Amino acid sequence: IIVFFYPVLVVYFQNTSASQTTDCLHLKEQCIRAANGCESVWNVIEDACNISGNSCKAKDSVGCNTTIQFLADQYPQFKDCICTKDGFCSTKLLLEKQCTITKDNINMETKLQWNLSALSKLEYTENGTCFDVNKECIEDEICNKQLSLYLKVCSVTRKQCHMEQCRAAIRFFYQNMPFNVAQMLTFCDCAQPDESCQQAKELLHGKPCAVNIVPPPSCLNVIHKCQDNELCRKKYEVFQSTCWRHVTKRCYDDKTCLETLIEGDLTCSGSADCRASYIDNWGTMLRVECTCNNVPLTEQSLCKLFYHMLHSKSCFREPSPNMDKKTLYNKKNDNE
């Protein structure tokens, strides 16, 4: 599969104090010498945030932004160097350059670009194979550009997969595109054994980098980790309320109640809002492939319940009508 790469050149200015810059440069030196994995993240930042001359243009602004955020998440001492409360992330503090990247502006520009895509005008229909929809995306200039950026971060050819960066790239890819295109790409499937289609499906669905962990965690563990993460927890709550409202209305998070549910109780709404919240889970730990194989017998039923809720596509066998601009998908992603 041939994918072309396009540069995204969106950066902005931000004033910072000399003392703050000095402190952050000291942290940078500590990071490089730490030999604890920080230096590897820094090498990615140096590459993705390469600033050329006085043009103030990052070689890979999306990769730069996601890697910087990953650095702050993994090494909290960098938080004051990188992001202010209004969401701006400064590369000047780290690279001594008069440049910053703002997520809001990148997101807005990306959504405006998608308006120019021919795919944004298509009505979503079911039963598209992943090979066909991947081909359509590659042949569309805007879709190809955004897909290339995402694949560059999640590249399966790399010796090491940076899972958090890949997940951030997936979120950026799917949450900024029109809802009909998101459905087309996420709900595609393949007939067995079509190897070319399976390869296309893995590319579109973030495999193996964003979803495969060895050994695979239990689905109970995935839910617990999600609930400990604010971003994931909010997405999961919306997913529960839009897709599995009958389950949440009856039990919410009551473990004892959930264990009493049978298959007939697991009614999924399959609504447009449900589909939107399912897509919104992409790029979070909720998409990790989980198992119930090694779960104690006493927790098997609960584990299988969570597996069904997270990975069953019985909800989405029939296409739902496209939503207008006032629906959940657009409102939610406009606020991120």
N, C-alpha and C positions, 0 to 999 in steps of 0.2 A: 504494500500500500504506500503510495507516494504522498507525502505531506509537505507543503511548502511553508517556510518560516518567514514571518514578517516582523519587523521590529516595531515595538510600541514606544513612542517617544513622548511621554507626558511627565514633566517634572515642574516643580514650582519653587519659588524662593521663600526662605524663612530666616529671620534674624535670630542669632543666638549669641550668648555672651562668651567672651574669651575664656573665662574661668571654667564655664561649663564644658566648653570644647576641650580644654586641657584635661579635665577629669575623665572625660569619655575616651580621649586618646590614651590615657593611662590604662583604662579598663581594656582598651583594644590590645595594648601590649601584653597585659596579663592574660588575655584570652589566647593570644597567639602562642604564649609560652606554657599554657596550662596543661597541655597533653591530656585533656579529659574529654575531647570531642568538640570543644569550643573552637579550636583552630580549624577544624574541618568545615564548620558552619561559616567561619570567617572567610575561608577560601572561596566558598560559593558566593558570599556577599561581594567579595572583591571582583569576581567575574561578572555577576549579574548586574551590579551597580557601577560598572565601569563608566566613568564620566569622561567624555572626550572633549578636551580643550576647554573653551569658554562657552560652548554651545549649551551646556547644562542639560544634556540629554542622556538618559540612562540607556545602556545597550539593551537591557531587558527589564523594563520598569515593573512588570507584573512579578517576574521572578525576584527582582530586587525587593519589592514591597513584601512579598510573602516570606522571603528569607529573613529579612530584618525583623518581621513580627515573630518568626520562629525563634530567632536569637533572643528576643525579649522574653518569650514564653519559657524557654529552656534555661536562660541565665538571667534571673530577675534583676541583677545589679545593673543591667543595661536599660531598664525601663525608663529611667529619667533621661537617658541619652537619646531615646528614640521617639517616643510618642507623647504628645501633649494631649490634654483632655478633649481637644476639638478634632482629634483623629489624624493630625498631620504626623508623618514619620520623617525624621530628618536624617539625611545622609551626610550633611555637613559635619555634624558632631562626630561622626565616625570616620569620614573620609577627607575631612578638611576641604569640602567643596561647598559652594554657595547654592546647593540644590536640595530640594525636598520633593517627595512624591505624596500626593494626597489621594487616598482611596476613593473619597466621594467623587472627585473630578474624573478619576480613571473609570469608575463605574458609570458615571453619566455619559462620558464619551463613548464607552463601549455600547451602552444601550442605544445611543444615537446612531452608531455605526450599524447596529443590527436592523435599524429601520430601513436601511438601504439594501438589506439582503432580500433576494427573491424568495428565500425560504420563509421569511416572516409573513409572507402573503398567502402561503399554502394553508389549507385546512388539514388539521391532523386526522389521519385515518389509521385504523388498526392494521395489524398484520404486516407491517414493513419489516423486512429482514435487516439485520444489522449491517450486512455487506452493502445492501442498496442504500440505506440511509447514510452510511459512512461515505459512500461514493458521492451522494448528493451534497453532503457537507463539504467534501474536498473540492468539488467542482464549483462551489459557491465561494466567492472571494472572501466575504466577511466571515462565514463559518469556518473556512479553511484557516484564516488568520487566527481566530480565537482557539480553534482546536490545536493548532501548531504550538501556541504558547502553553497551553495546558499539557500537551504531550512532552514538551521540552522539559518541564519540571518533573513530570511523572515518567520519564523515559525508562523503559524496561531494559535498555541496553546498558544502563549504568550498573557498575558492580555493587553499589550501595543505594538502596532506596531511601529517600528522605520522606518518610510517610506523612509527617505533619505538613511539609511544604506541598506535597502532592495533594493532600486533602484540601489545603487552602486554594490551590489552583483549580481543583474540581469545583469547589464552591463558587469561585469567580466565574468559571466557564458556564455553569448551568444557571446560576442565579441572575445573570445579566442578559440572558437570551430570551426571546419571546416564548410564551408558554407553549405554543403549538410546536415550536422547534424542540423545546425541552422534552415534551412528550414523545416526539418522533425518535429522539436519540435514547431516552431512558427506557422506553417500553418496547424497543425493537427486540427481536429474538432470532433464533436460528433453528433450522431443521437439522437433526443429526444425520450423518456425521459430515457436516459442511465445514471443513477446516478453515477456509478463507473467511467464512462468516463468523466463526468462533473467534478468530484473530481480531476481526473488526469489532466484535462485541467486547472483547477484553480491552481494546484501546478506548472505546467509548465509555466503558463502565469502570475505569480506574484499576483494572487488574494488571498485574498482581500488587502493585505498589501500595495502593490506598486501602485494599480490602483483605489482603492475605497476611495472616500472622502465623508463624510456625513456633509451637503447635497452636492450632486454632483454639481460641478461648471459648469458654462456655457462654451461652446466650445470657445466662444470669449475670456473669461477670461483665459482659458488654453493657447491660442495662445499668448495673451498679456504677460502672465507670462513667457512663453518660450522665447519670444523675449527679455525679460529683463535679461535672463540668457545666458551667453556666450556659454557654452557647448551646451545647448538646441538649441539656435539660429543657431549655425553652423550646427547641425544635421538636423534641420528643413529646412534650405536653401538647403542642399544637397537632402533631401527628395523631396522638391518642384521641383528642377531642374531635378531629375532623373525620378520621377513618374508623375509629373503634369506639364511638360514643356510647354504644350499648354496653360495652365492657366497662368503660370508665364510669358510666352512670351507675352501674350496679355495684362495682367493686372499687373503683379508683385505684389506689395503690395498696389496698388491703390484701396482703399475701394469702391469708387464710381463705378469703372470698375467691380470689383468683384461682386458687387450687381446686375449687369446687366446680369451675366452669367446664362444660363439655363442648364438643365441636359445634353443636347446634347453637351455642351461645355466642360464637365468634362471628357475628354479623358485621361485615365491613360495609361502610356507606358507598364506597366507590365514586363519590361525588367529585366534581371538579376541584373543590377545595381540598379534598382528600388527596387527589393526585398531585396537587401543588405542594402539599406538605410532605408527601412522600419524596418528591424530587428535591425538596429543600433539605432532606436528610442526607443527600449525597454530599460527600466531603466531610462527613462526621463519623465517629466510631460506630454509629448505628448501622453503617453499611459493611462493617467487618463481617466476614464469613465466620459464623459461630457454630458450635456443635452442642449436643446434649449427651454425647457418647459416654463421657466420664463423670457425669453428674450423679450424685447419690440417688438411689431409688426414691427417696422421700421428696426429692425436688424435681424429679423427672417431668411431672405434669406441668409444673410452673415453667420449667425451661422450655418445654415444647410449645407452650402457649406463647412465650416471647418469640421463639423461632418463627412460629406461624405469623405473628403480627409483623415481624420485621422483614421476613423474606418471602412470604406467600404472595403470589401475584394473582390470586383468585379475585382480588379486589378490582383488578384492572383489565379484565378480559373484554369489556365493552368500552368503546371510546366514549368519553364524556364531551359535552358541548364545550367549545372554546369559551373562555371567560373574557369579560371586558376589562377595562382598565381599573375598575373599582373592586376587583376581586382580590382574594387573599394573596395570590402569588405576587401580583404587582405591588400591593400595599406593603407586604412583608419585606420584599427585597428592596423597595425604595427606602426603607428605614435602616438597612444594614450598611 
